[in-house]
Amino acid sequence: MAETRNPYEILRVSEAATEQDIKRSHRQLVVENHPDTHPDDPNAEQRMKDINWAWGELGTPEKRAATDDRLKAARQQARANVPPPPAPPPPVARQQTKVNVPPPPRATPPPTRAPAPIPPDPQRSDPPWGAILFGLGLMGVLFGSAAASQSGSTRAPRARWDSSVGRYRDPDGRFTRR
């Protein structure tokens, strides 16, 4: 079974990857697939064994060269054992018959007209809502920042008295000394 597995695919690197790429990928996969981080996954231990096997095959330059030779030989043997694809079947001559059937009538939808634009009412004067909303937003930003600096919001929030337990609580809910 060891001959059919490709350690490059297990470590998710290309065959042209450098030693550092292989090492980085191995470490990342060990962290992601460690059985201690996945106690409920029954396949985590087998994935970890496969990752360590692949690292053993590619971890040193000598073993990597041997693995590359083995994979190259396996590819050549697979190419030699593959039969050629079957030839496509010859086309079947069919006699064409013409039938004069008129095409179905097209149902044309009635022409649609765009509604006429409503002319502006000279008696009614709408306020410029865009300018108003923009101004309110801008004023909120300006006054909001001014109000925040005046109220002293740069200080840490104060603890509040919790009457249900008779103690002071921080804003995050922990008890504190006052």
N, CA, C and O atoms as a DFTB+ gen file, in Angstrom:
712 C
 N C O
     1  1       0.825      -1.193       0.000
     2  2       0.000       0.000       0.000
     3  2       0.864       1.250       0.000
     4  3       0.437       2.301      -0.477
     5  1       2.083       1.144       0.534
     6  2       2.949       2.313       0.607
     7  2       3.369       2.777      -0.777
     8  3       3.672       3.954      -0.972
     9  1       3.390       1.850      -1.752
    10  2       3.841       2.239      -3.075
    11  2       2.788       3.056      -3.822
    12  3       3.134       3.835      -4.710
    13  1       1.531       2.896      -3.486
    14  2       0.486       3.588      -4.236
    15  2       0.206       4.988      -3.692
    16  3      -0.435       5.792      -4.369
    17  1       0.669       5.285      -2.500
    18  2       0.388       6.600      -1.932
    19  2       1.426       7.613      -2.395
    20  3       2.598       7.284      -2.580
    21  1       0.975       8.845      -2.578
    22  2       1.863       9.915      -3.007
    23  2       2.080      10.855      -1.818
    24  3       1.137      11.520      -1.390
    25  1       3.298      10.925      -1.277
    26  2       3.517      11.778      -0.095
    27  2       3.345      13.260      -0.406
    28  3       3.039      14.043       0.494
    29  1       3.533      13.658      -1.651
    30  2       3.329      15.066      -2.011
    31  2       1.855      15.445      -1.871
    32  3       1.538      16.544      -1.416
    33  1       0.953      14.536      -2.260
    34  2      -0.480      14.815      -2.124
    35  2      -0.897      14.841      -0.659
    36  3      -1.739      15.646      -0.260
    37  1      -0.305      13.959       0.138
    38  2      -0.660      13.926       1.562
    39  2      -0.228      15.216       2.246
    40  3      -0.964      15.751       3.075
    41  1       0.956      15.722       1.910
    42  2       1.451      16.961       2.521
    43  2       0.957      18.207       1.801
    44  3       1.268      19.327       2.207
    45  1       0.178      18.012       0.719
    46  2      -0.428      19.128      -0.025
    47  2       0.612      20.095      -0.577
    48  3       0.465      21.311      -0.456
    49  1       1.665      19.549      -1.184
    50  2       2.684      20.369      -1.831
    51  2       2.921      19.797      -3.224
    52  3       2.555      18.656      -3.508
    53  1       3.534      20.596      -4.087
    54  2       3.871      20.110      -5.420
    55  2       5.212      19.380      -5.356
    56  3       5.941      19.476      -4.368
    57  1       5.519      18.658      -6.417
    58  2       6.783      17.926      -6.441
    59  2       7.967      18.872      -6.599
    60  3       9.108      18.478      -6.358
    61  1       7.711      20.110      -7.001
    62  2       8.784      21.090      -7.135
    63  2       8.966      21.917      -5.858
    64  3       9.710      22.898      -5.866
    65  1       8.309      21.543      -4.780
    66  2       8.380      22.316      -3.531
    67  2       9.773      22.213      -2.919
    68  3      10.463      21.203      -3.062
    69  1      10.162      23.273      -2.240
    70  2      11.461      23.287      -1.566
    71  2      11.364      22.532      -0.242
    72  3      10.274      22.173       0.203
    73  1      12.519      22.298       0.378
    74  2      12.530      21.609       1.668
    75  2      11.774      22.419       2.717
    76  3      11.080      21.858       3.566
    77  1      11.915      23.755       2.652
    78  2      11.217      24.598       3.628
    79  2       9.714      24.535       3.426
    80  3       8.967      24.532       4.404
    81  1       9.240      24.482       2.155
    82  2       7.804      24.369       1.905
    83  2       7.258      23.055       2.457
    84  3       6.181      23.024       3.053
    85  1       7.997      21.984       2.259
    86  2       7.558      20.677       2.757
    87  2       7.527      20.682       4.283
    88  3       6.587      20.168       4.889
    89  1       8.540      21.255       4.895
    90  2       8.600      21.313       6.363
    91  2       7.457      22.164       6.921
    92  3       6.826      21.793       7.911
    93  1       7.196      23.308       6.279
    94  2       6.123      24.200       6.721
    95  2       4.766      23.511       6.594
    96  3       3.929      23.600       7.492
    97  1       4.557      22.825       5.474
    98  2       3.292      22.135       5.267
    99  2       3.111      20.997       6.276
   100  3       2.014      20.789       6.794
   101  1       4.191      20.265       6.547
   102  2       4.119      19.178       7.530
   103  2       3.729      19.722       8.899
   104  3       2.842      19.175       9.555
   105  1       4.373      20.773       9.323
   106  2       4.068      21.341      10.651
   107  2       2.626      21.851      10.714
   108  3       1.938      21.649      11.714
   109  1       2.173      22.505       9.655
   110  2       0.812      23.034       9.640
   111  2      -0.206      21.890       9.692
   112  3      -1.191      21.974      10.426
   113  1       0.024      20.829       8.922
   114  2      -0.899      19.700       8.932
   115  2      -0.887      18.960      10.267
   116  3      -1.922      18.450      10.695
   117  1       0.265      18.896      10.927
   118  2       0.328      18.258      12.239
   119  2      -0.528      19.039      13.233
   120  3      -1.265      18.450      14.023
   121  1      -0.429      20.350      13.190
   122  2      -1.227      21.174      14.111
   123  2      -2.717      21.022      13.803
   124  3      -3.531      20.908      14.719
   125  1      -3.075      21.019      12.516
   126  2      -4.491      20.939      12.139
   127  2      -5.105      19.575      12.422
   128  3      -6.283      19.499      12.772
   129  1      -4.337      18.491      12.278
   130  2      -4.905      17.144      12.326
   131  2      -4.495      16.333      13.543
   132  3      -4.724      15.124      13.563
   133  1      -3.909      16.937      14.543
   134  2      -3.448      16.171      15.698
   135  2      -4.645      15.544      16.416
   136  3      -5.655      16.218      16.620
   137  1      -4.552      14.273      16.803
   138  2      -5.685      13.613      17.460
   139  2      -6.088      14.263      18.777
   140  3      -7.251      14.178      19.169
   141  1      -5.163      14.903      19.463
   142  2      -5.523      15.557      20.724
   143  2      -6.437      16.748      20.505
   144  3      -7.240      17.076      21.379
   145  1      -6.331      17.403      19.354
   146  2      -7.218      18.545      19.076
   147  2      -8.537      18.102      18.476
   148  3      -9.474      18.896      18.394
   149  1      -8.631      16.831      18.051
   150  2      -9.874      16.277      17.486
   151  2     -10.199      14.962      18.193
   152  3     -10.105      13.899      17.579
   153  1     -10.581      15.011      19.475
   154  2     -10.806      13.757      20.206
   155  2     -12.014      12.969      19.698
   156  3     -12.070      11.756      19.900
   157  1     -12.975      13.615      19.050
   158  2     -14.183      12.929      18.584
   159  2     -14.032      12.361      17.181
   160  3     -14.914      11.637      16.720
   161  1     -12.944      12.668      16.492
   162  2     -12.752      12.222      15.116
   163  2     -12.008      10.890      15.106
   164  3     -10.845      10.836      15.505
   165  1     -12.667       9.799      14.650
   166  2     -11.983       8.506      14.651
   167  2     -10.894       8.400      13.586
   168  3     -10.026       7.533      13.689
   169  1     -10.915       9.264      12.559
   170  2      -9.921       9.204      11.484
   171  2      -8.700      10.079      11.753
   172  3      -7.760      10.072      10.958
   173  1      -8.689      10.818      12.830
   174  2      -7.595      11.753      13.096
   175  2      -6.272      11.009      13.290
   176  3      -5.227      11.473      12.834
   177  1      -6.312       9.879      13.952
   178  2      -5.078       9.138      14.199
   179  2      -4.497       8.610      12.884
   180  3      -3.284       8.656      12.679
   181  1      -5.361       8.106      11.990
   182  2      -4.869       7.597      10.709
   183  2      -4.310       8.728       9.849
   184  3      -3.286       8.552       9.190
   185  1      -4.976       9.896       9.850
   186  2      -4.454      11.048       9.096
   187  2      -3.088      11.456       9.632
   188  3      -2.194      11.805       8.861
   189  1      -2.925      11.413      10.950
   190  2      -1.647      11.783      11.549
   191  2      -0.560      10.777      11.149
   192  3       0.576      11.166      10.877
   193  1      -0.908       9.495      11.113
   194  2       0.058       8.483      10.680
   195  2       0.461       8.708       9.223
   196  3       1.635       8.583       8.874
   197  1      -0.519       9.043       8.370
   198  2      -0.212       9.305       6.959
   199  2       0.699      10.525       6.810
   200  3       1.630      10.509       6.006
   201  1       0.436      11.567       7.574
   202  2       1.249      12.786       7.495
   203  2       2.674      12.487       7.940
   204  3       3.628      12.942       7.307
   205  1       2.830      11.733       9.013
   206  2       4.171      11.401       9.489
   207  2       4.886      10.462       8.525
   208  3       6.103      10.556       8.366
   209  1       4.146       9.552       7.875
   210  2       4.757       8.690       6.862
   211  2       5.269       9.524       5.688
   212  3       6.380       9.316       5.200
   213  1       4.439      10.474       5.242
   214  2       4.844      11.325       4.121
   215  2       6.066      12.158       4.498
   216  3       6.954      12.363       3.671
   217  1       6.118      12.637       5.734
   218  2       7.283      13.402       6.174
   219  2       8.519      12.510       6.200
   220  3       9.617      12.950       5.859
   221  1       8.335      11.258       6.606
   222  2       9.454      10.326       6.593
   223  2       9.966      10.059       5.184
   224  3      11.161       9.839       4.989
   225  1       9.068      10.077       4.199
   226  2       9.467       9.854       2.811
   227  2      10.152      11.079       2.202
   228  3      11.017      10.934       1.338
   229  1       9.777      12.275       2.639
   230  2      10.295      13.501       2.015
   231  2      11.172      14.333       2.938
   232  3      11.664      15.383       2.526
   233  1      11.381      13.897       4.166
   234  2      12.076      14.715       5.157
   235  2      13.558      14.920       4.879
   236  3      14.098      15.978       5.202
   237  1      14.224      13.945       4.293
   238  2      15.654      14.089       3.997
   239  2      15.851      14.066       2.485
   240  3      15.056      13.461       1.767
   241  1      16.900      14.717       2.000
   242  2      17.118      14.752       0.541
   243  2      17.325      13.360      -0.061
   244  3      16.909      13.120      -1.195
   245  1      17.955      12.442       0.667
   246  2      18.182      11.101       0.127
   247  2      16.862      10.350      -0.045
   248  3      16.610       9.749      -1.089
   249  1      16.025      10.392       0.991
   250  2      14.735       9.695       0.904
   251  2      13.828      10.365      -0.122
   252  3      13.056       9.691      -0.803
   253  1      13.918      11.687      -0.235
   254  2      13.092      12.384      -1.220
   255  2      13.501      11.964      -2.636
   256  3      12.637      11.754      -3.487
   257  1      14.803      11.839      -2.897
   258  2      15.264      11.414      -4.223
   259  2      14.776       9.997      -4.523
   260  3      14.349       9.714      -5.642
   261  1      14.836       9.106      -3.530
   262  2      14.349       7.738      -3.731
   263  2      12.846       7.729      -3.994
   264  3      12.368       6.974      -4.840
   265  1      12.103       8.562      -3.276
   266  2      10.660       8.645      -3.479
   267  2      10.347       9.195      -4.864
   268  3       9.447       8.696      -5.539
   269  1      11.078      10.216      -5.292
   270  2      10.859      10.766      -6.628
   271  2      11.119       9.704      -7.694
   272  3      10.364       9.611      -8.662
   273  1      12.170       8.905      -7.534
   274  2      12.461       7.833      -8.494
   275  2      11.338       6.796      -8.511
   276  3      10.919       6.339      -9.574
   277  1      10.855       6.430      -7.318
   278  2       9.772       5.450      -7.226
   279  2       8.504       5.968      -7.895
   280  3       7.844       5.225      -8.622
   281  1       8.149       7.245      -7.657
   282  2       6.943       7.815      -8.269
   283  2       7.084       7.920      -9.783
   284  3       6.124       7.681     -10.515
   285  1       8.280       8.277     -10.256
   286  2       8.518       8.383     -11.694
   287  2       8.368       7.015     -12.365
   288  3       7.764       6.903     -13.432
   289  1       8.922       5.978     -11.734
   290  2       8.806       4.630     -12.292
   291  2       7.352       4.163     -12.288
   292  3       6.912       3.512     -13.235
   293  1       6.616       4.484     -11.252
   294  2       5.206       4.090     -11.183
   295  2       4.399       4.787     -12.270
   296  3       3.513       4.179     -12.870
   297  1       4.699       6.060     -12.527
   298  2       3.999       6.789     -13.598
   299  2       4.293       6.188     -14.968
   300  3       3.391       6.043     -15.793
   301  1       5.563       5.836     -15.211
   302  2       5.929       5.247     -16.501
   303  2       5.265       3.890     -16.682
   304  3       4.806       3.568     -17.778
   305  1       5.209       3.098     -15.630
   306  2       4.569       1.799     -15.737
   307  2       3.071       1.960     -15.956
   308  3       2.475       1.194     -16.713
   309  1       2.460       2.933     -15.314
   310  2       1.030       3.156     -15.499
   311  2       0.738       3.588     -16.936
   312  3      -0.256       3.167     -17.528
   313  1       1.612       4.430     -17.492
   314  2       1.425       4.857     -18.890
   315  2       1.581       3.682     -19.843
   316  3       0.869       3.601     -20.844
   317  1       2.508       2.763     -19.546
   318  2       2.739       1.628     -20.435
   319  2       1.597       0.625     -20.356
   320  3       1.323      -0.053     -21.346
   321  1       0.920       0.505     -19.213
   322  2      -0.152      -0.471     -19.041
   323  2      -1.520       0.051     -19.443
   324  3      -2.482      -0.716     -19.469
   325  1      -1.632       1.315     -19.753
   326  2      -2.932       1.881     -20.094
   327  2      -3.235       1.568     -21.556
   328  3      -2.457       1.936     -22.436
   329  1      -4.352       0.895     -21.829
   330  2      -4.700       0.639     -23.224
   331  2      -5.149       1.937     -23.893
   332  3      -5.617       2.856     -23.221
   333  1      -5.004       2.009     -25.217
   334  2      -5.438       3.238     -25.894
   335  2      -6.949       3.387     -25.786
   336  3      -7.661       2.393     -25.640
   337  1      -7.435       4.595     -25.857
   338  2      -8.883       4.788     -25.760
   339  2      -9.574       4.148     -26.958
   340  3      -9.003       4.104     -28.047
   341  1     -10.785       3.657     -26.775
   342  2     -11.487       3.010     -27.888
   343  2     -11.819       4.028     -28.976
   344  3     -12.035       5.211     -28.715
   345  1     -11.850       3.519     -30.207
   346  2     -12.172       4.392     -31.344
   347  2     -13.651       4.739     -31.297
   348  3     -14.470       3.929     -30.863
   349  1     -13.990       5.928     -31.738
   350  2     -15.412       6.290     -31.733
   351  2     -16.159       5.446     -32.763
   352  3     -15.580       5.058     -33.778
   353  1     -17.426       5.159     -32.515
   354  2     -18.194       4.354     -33.470
   355  2     -18.389       5.133     -34.778
   356  3     -18.446       6.362     -34.774
   357  1     -18.489       4.406     -35.886
   358  2     -18.679       5.109     -37.158
   359  2     -20.042       5.781     -37.195
   360  3     -20.992       5.293     -36.583
   361  1     -20.146       6.888     -37.903
   362  2     -21.443       7.572     -37.958
   363  2     -22.464       6.733     -38.723
   364  3     -22.137       6.072     -39.709
   365  1     -23.666       6.774     -38.260
   366  2     -24.754       6.033     -38.887
   367  2     -25.420       6.961     -39.899
   368  3     -25.796       8.089     -39.581
   369  1     -25.557       6.450     -41.145
   370  2     -26.203       7.259     -42.193
   371  2     -27.701       7.205     -41.984
   372  3     -28.291       6.125     -41.941
   373  1     -28.294       8.330     -41.858
   374  2     -29.738       8.420     -41.687
   375  2     -30.326       9.194     -42.843
   376  3     -29.716      10.121     -43.375
   377  1     -31.496       8.802     -43.208
   378  2     -32.168       9.500     -44.297
   379  2     -32.977      10.630     -43.687
   380  3     -33.790      10.429     -42.785
   381  1     -32.732      11.823     -44.206
   382  2     -33.425      13.003     -43.711
   383  2     -34.773      13.107     -44.419
   384  3     -34.842      13.011     -45.644
   385  1     -35.809      13.297     -43.676
   386  2     -37.128      13.524     -44.252
   387  2     -37.546      14.922     -43.903
   388  3     -37.414      15.364     -42.762
   389  1     -38.059      15.625     -44.913
   390  2     -38.520      16.991     -44.688
   391  2     -40.018      16.967     -44.507
   392  3     -40.749      16.387     -45.310
   393  1     -40.448      17.580     -43.483
   394  2     -41.869      17.703     -43.230
   395  2     -42.165      19.192     -43.181
   396  3     -41.533      19.951     -42.446
   397  1     -43.136      19.584     -43.980
   398  2     -43.507      21.000     -44.015
   399  2     -44.549      21.273     -42.932
   400  3     -45.755      21.171     -43.157
   401  1     -44.057      21.612     -41.790
   402  2     -44.931      21.975     -40.685
   403  2     -44.711      23.448     -40.426
   404  3     -43.577      23.880     -40.215
   405  1     -45.769      24.216     -40.440
   406  2     -45.586      25.648     -40.186
   407  2     -45.180      25.867     -38.731
   408  3     -45.618      25.144     -37.836
   409  1     -44.350      26.861     -38.512
   410  2     -43.955      27.132     -37.126
   411  2     -45.153      27.631     -36.327
   412  3     -46.076      28.222     -36.886
   413  1     -45.135      27.392     -35.023
   414  2     -46.264      27.856     -34.214
   415  2     -46.311      29.376     -34.217
   416  3     -45.275      30.039     -34.274
   417  1     -47.519      29.925     -34.156
   418  2     -47.626      31.390     -34.163
   419  2     -47.013      31.962     -32.892
   420  3     -47.150      31.402     -31.804
   421  1     -46.350      33.066     -33.056
   422  2     -45.742      33.739     -31.910
   423  2     -46.764      34.619     -31.226
   424  3     -47.501      35.378     -31.856
   425  1     -46.778      34.492     -29.950
   426  2     -47.664      35.356     -29.176
   427  2     -46.873      36.604     -28.817
   428  3     -45.923      36.543     -28.036
   429  1     -47.256      37.704     -29.375
   430  2     -46.551      38.951     -29.079
   431  2     -47.255      39.644     -27.928
   432  3     -48.473      39.824     -27.955
   433  1     -46.519      40.019     -26.953
   434  2     -47.154      40.712     -25.827
   435  2     -47.580      42.109     -26.263
   436  3     -46.981      42.699     -27.163
   437  1     -48.601      42.624     -25.629
   438  2     -49.025      43.985     -25.982
   439  2     -47.917      44.976     -25.640
   440  3     -47.174      44.777     -24.679
   441  1     -47.810      46.023     -26.412
   442  2     -46.750      46.993     -26.119
   443  2     -47.001      47.663     -24.761
   444  3     -48.126      48.023     -24.415
   445  1     -45.935      47.811     -24.031
   446  2     -46.045      48.464     -22.722
   447  2     -45.544      49.887     -22.850
   448  3     -44.579      50.179     -23.555
   449  1     -46.222      50.739     -22.157
   450  2     -45.818      52.139     -22.155
   451  2     -45.369      52.508     -20.759
   452  3     -45.953      52.084     -19.761
   453  1     -44.350      53.286     -20.713
   454  2     -43.871      53.782     -19.426
   455  2     -44.865      54.804     -18.894
   456  3     -45.416      55.583     -19.672
   457  1     -45.105      54.820     -17.588
   458  2     -46.036      55.816     -17.055
   459  2     -45.464      57.223     -17.251
   460  3     -44.256      57.454     -17.213
   461  1     -46.371      58.112     -17.455
   462  2     -45.954      59.502     -17.658
   463  2     -45.390      60.054     -16.357
   464  3     -45.931      59.787     -15.284
   465  1     -44.304      60.824     -16.442
   466  2     -43.753      61.392     -15.208
   467  2     -44.725      62.376     -14.582
   468  3     -45.450      63.093     -15.271
   469  1     -44.719      62.390     -13.257
   470  2     -45.602      63.295     -12.529
   471  2     -44.927      64.662     -12.488
   472  3     -43.796      64.783     -12.018
   473  1     -45.602      65.671     -12.968
   474  2     -44.981      67.004     -12.942
   475  2     -44.914      67.516     -11.500
   476  3     -45.791      67.205     -10.694
   477  1     -43.900      68.282     -11.175
   478  2     -43.793      68.809      -9.809
   479  2     -44.933      69.791      -9.522
   480  3     -45.371      70.543     -10.393
   481  1     -45.392      69.754      -8.279
   482  2     -46.471      70.631      -7.851
   483  2     -45.869      71.973      -7.437
   484  3     -45.063      72.016      -6.507
   485  1     -46.241      73.066      -8.102
   486  2     -45.643      74.356      -7.729
   487  2     -46.082      74.839      -6.341
   488  3     -45.390      75.658      -5.736
   489  1     -47.220      74.349      -5.824
   490  2     -47.711      74.790      -4.524
   491  2     -46.983      74.082      -3.369
   492  3     -46.944      74.592      -2.249
   493  1     -46.414      72.911      -3.650
   494  2     -45.796      72.113      -2.592
   495  2     -44.281      72.252      -2.678
   496  3     -43.700      72.127      -3.756
   497  1     -43.655      72.506      -1.556
   498  2     -42.197      72.603      -1.557
   499  2     -41.650      71.595      -0.558
   500  3     -41.706      71.807       0.653
   501  1     -41.114      70.481      -1.090
   502  2     -40.516      69.468      -0.231
   503  2     -39.138      69.939       0.207
   504  3     -38.405      70.533      -0.583
   505  1     -38.786      69.680       1.450
   506  2     -37.443      70.054       1.889
   507  2     -36.406      69.154       1.208
   508  3     -36.734      68.037       0.810
   509  1     -35.199      69.609       1.071
   510  2     -34.140      68.779       0.469
   511  2     -33.666      67.729       1.481
   512  3     -32.750      67.968       2.267
   513  1     -34.315      66.557       1.437
   514  2     -34.048      65.527       2.444
   515  2     -32.594      65.062       2.435
   516  3     -32.028      64.773       3.489
   517  1     -31.997      64.991       1.265
   518  2     -30.603      64.557       1.217
   519  2     -29.701      65.484       2.014
   520  3     -28.847      65.028       2.775
   521  1     -29.893      66.780       1.839
   522  2     -29.066      67.747       2.561
   523  2     -29.353      67.693       4.066
   524  3     -28.443      67.830       4.883
   525  1     -30.622      67.492       4.419
   526  2     -30.977      67.447       5.835
   527  2     -30.349      66.228       6.505
   528  3     -29.749      66.332       7.575
   529  1     -30.495      65.071       5.860
   530  2     -29.936      63.858       6.450
   531  2     -28.420      63.925       6.530
   532  3     -27.826      63.493       7.517
   533  1     -27.799      64.462       5.502
   534  2     -26.349      64.598       5.526
   535  2     -25.931      65.529       6.667
   536  3     -24.980      65.249       7.396
   537  1     -26.638      66.607       6.804
   538  2     -26.313      67.553       7.870
   539  2     -26.494      66.946       9.243
   540  3     -25.682      67.177      10.139
   541  1     -27.569      66.160       9.421
   542  2     -27.784      65.526      10.720
   543  2     -26.680      64.513      11.021
   544  3     -26.196      64.425      12.150
   545  1     -26.297      63.765      10.017
   546  2     -25.231      62.801      10.220
   547  2     -23.927      63.485      10.565
   548  3     -23.204      63.049      11.461
   549  1     -23.633      64.545       9.863
   550  2     -22.400      65.260      10.115
   551  2     -22.437      65.932      11.473
   552  3     -21.437      65.949      12.192
   553  1     -23.591      66.488      11.827
   554  2     -23.697      67.147      13.117
   555  2     -23.590      66.106      14.247
   556  3     -23.005      66.374      15.297
   557  1     -24.166      64.917      14.013
   558  2     -24.069      63.882      15.027
   559  2     -22.627      63.462      15.255
   560  3     -22.211      63.190      16.381
   561  1     -21.875      63.414      14.164
   562  2     -20.465      63.053      14.308
   563  2     -19.727      64.148      15.057
   564  3     -18.940      63.872      15.964
   565  1     -19.984      65.393      14.674
   566  2     -19.282      66.499      15.325
   567  2     -19.671      66.627      16.789
   568  3     -18.806      66.699      17.661
   569  1     -20.970      66.657      17.060
   570  2     -21.399      66.835      18.434
   571  2     -21.188      65.579      19.258
   572  3     -20.943      65.660      20.462
   573  1     -21.280      64.418      18.624
   574  2     -21.043      63.180      19.354
   575  2     -19.623      63.109      19.866
   576  3     -19.389      62.704      21.005
   577  1     -18.662      63.504      19.024
   578  2     -17.273      63.444      19.474
   579  2     -16.998      64.525      20.508
   580  3     -16.223      64.308      21.440
   581  1     -17.625      65.687      20.352
   582  2     -17.423      66.752      21.337
   583  2     -18.043      66.358      22.671
   584  3     -17.458      66.597      23.728
   585  1     -19.235      65.750      22.622
   586  2     -19.893      65.349      23.865
   587  2     -19.103      64.240      24.546
   588  3     -19.007      64.198      25.772
   589  1     -18.535      63.337      23.741
   590  2     -17.767      62.240      24.338
   591  2     -16.523      62.762      25.022
   592  3     -16.147      62.253      26.078
   593  1     -15.874      63.763      24.452
   594  2     -14.665      64.274      25.074
   595  2     -15.001      65.096      26.317
   596  3     -14.202      65.152      27.252
   597  1     -16.174      65.735      26.339
   598  2     -16.543      66.508      27.519
   599  2     -16.987      65.601      28.660
   600  3     -16.762      65.921      29.827
   601  1     -17.614      64.472      28.337
   602  2     -18.121      63.622      29.404
   603  2     -17.015      62.777      30.024
   604  3     -17.238      62.104      31.031
   605  1     -15.840      62.809      29.436
   606  2     -14.724      62.051      29.994
   607  2     -14.815      60.578      29.640
   608  3     -14.524      59.727      30.480
   609  1     -15.210      60.260      28.421
   610  2     -15.395      58.860      28.039
   611  2     -14.064      58.142      27.857
   612  3     -14.051      56.938      27.601
   613  1     -12.960      58.840      27.982
   614  2     -11.675      58.171      27.856
   615  2     -11.345      57.396      29.123
   616  3     -10.468      56.532      29.106
   617  1     -12.033      57.691      30.220
   618  2     -11.818      56.948      31.446
   619  2     -12.475      55.582      31.347
   620  3     -13.383      55.372      30.543
   621  1     -12.011      54.667      32.164
   622  2     -12.641      53.349      32.216
   623  2     -14.020      53.492      32.842
   624  3     -14.199      54.308      33.746
   625  1     -14.995      52.722      32.386
   626  2     -16.331      52.815      32.980
   627  2     -16.290      52.428      34.449
   628  3     -15.483      51.602      34.875
   629  1     -17.166      53.036      35.197
   630  2     -17.158      52.837      36.636
   631  2     -17.945      51.605      37.024
   632  3     -18.816      51.145      36.286
   633  1     -17.627      51.081      38.192
   634  2     -18.357      49.947      38.739
   635  2     -19.711      50.429      39.243
   636  3     -19.833      51.557      39.720
   637  1     -20.713      49.590      39.139
   638  2     -22.079      49.918      39.571
   639  2     -22.463      49.033      40.752
   640  3     -22.002      47.899      40.882
   641  1     -23.318      49.585      41.605
   642  2     -23.791      48.848      42.756
   643  2     -24.848      47.848      42.303
   644  3     -25.804      48.214      41.619
   645  1     -24.671      46.574      42.690
   646  2     -25.639      45.528      42.380
   647  2     -26.390      45.229      43.658
   648  3     -25.856      44.596      44.569
   649  1     -27.640      45.689      43.725
   650  2     -28.407      45.558      44.961
   651  2     -28.840      44.114      45.207
   652  3     -29.157      43.762      46.344
   653  1     -28.864      43.265      44.173
   654  2     -29.302      41.879      44.379
   655  2     -28.281      41.084      45.195
   656  3     -28.651      40.141      45.895
   657  1     -27.007      41.453      45.111
   658  2     -25.983      40.757      45.885
   659  2     -25.307      41.676      46.889
   660  3     -24.540      41.206      47.728
   661  1     -25.574      42.971      46.822
   662  2     -25.006      43.909      47.776
   663  2     -23.527      44.162      47.554
   664  3     -22.787      44.352      48.519
   665  1     -23.076      44.169      46.301
   666  2     -21.667      44.406      45.989
   667  2     -21.570      45.237      44.716
   668  3     -22.544      45.393      43.980
   669  1     -20.358      45.773      44.469
   670  2     -20.101      46.507      43.244
   671  2     -19.708      45.533      42.131
   672  3     -19.019      44.543      42.375
   673  1     -20.155      45.827      40.904
   674  2     -19.797      45.021      39.730
   675  2     -19.138      45.910      38.692
   676  3     -19.538      47.055      38.483
   677  1     -18.097      45.345      38.032
   678  2     -17.495      46.020      36.884
   679  2     -18.465      45.939      35.704
   680  3     -19.422      45.166      35.749
   681  1     -18.230      46.729      34.644
   682  2     -19.106      46.647      33.467
   683  2     -19.104      45.258      32.833
   684  3     -20.071      44.903      32.160
   685  1     -18.058      44.466      33.023
   686  2     -18.038      43.134      32.436
   687  2     -18.666      42.096      33.348
   688  3     -18.670      40.913      33.006
   689  1     -19.204      42.499      34.509
   690  2     -19.961      41.602      35.379
   691  2     -19.195      41.034      36.555
   692  3     -19.792      40.385      37.414
   693  1     -17.893      41.255      36.620
   694  2     -17.121      40.723      37.746
   695  2     -17.304      41.607      38.976
   696  3     -17.548      42.808      38.866
   697  1     -17.183      40.990      40.142
   698  2     -17.241      41.763      41.378
   699  2     -15.934      42.514      41.538
   700  3     -14.880      42.055      41.097
   701  1     -16.014      43.683      42.177
   702  2     -14.830      44.495      42.349
   703  2     -14.848      45.118      43.741
   704  3     -15.885      45.199      44.400
   705  1     -13.672      45.552      44.161
   706  2     -13.591      46.296      45.410
   707  2     -13.740      47.761      45.071
   708  3     -13.288      48.218      44.020
   709  1     -14.350      48.464      45.929
   710  2     -14.549      49.882      45.645
   711  2     -13.772      50.699      46.624
   712  3     -13.800      51.928      46.562
